[in-house]
Amino acid sequence: SATCPGLQLIGFRRDGAEATWTIDNATDADLHLEGIPNLKWEVRNPLAEVWMGGQKILPPEGALIGGDAAFAIPRDERTRVAARSGKDFTLVFLWADTEPLLSFELTFTGGCTLRVP
């Protein structure tokens, strides 16, 4: 990213209803995901869950992700990307879709931001 040159999303892959990237943290600092602003997806295929490192981070138990829903990102081991390492970031949709139209930003501690597309 422009704000943190050592941070990038790599290795996009799709598996059924899941769209996954690897957050590659080549910086010398541990980074925590702080927010997912501007998350947009195809209305006909709703976003159901967000995972990092194989663990669900959103939505909280009993909640649904909706267009106006706002949830606090947990700041714990699930959302930490250690220095000089990577962690998978996965969006899980209700149904499999060959080309879901989506865009999002990921904001991290230290002011780092990643964007798709």
Protein Blocks (a to p, Z undefined) as FASTA:
>chain_A
ZZlmmbccehiacehjaccdddddfbfbdcddfbdghiacdfklccfbdceehiafbdce
hiacdfklccdddddfklpccehiacddddddfbdcfbdcdddddddehhiacddZZ
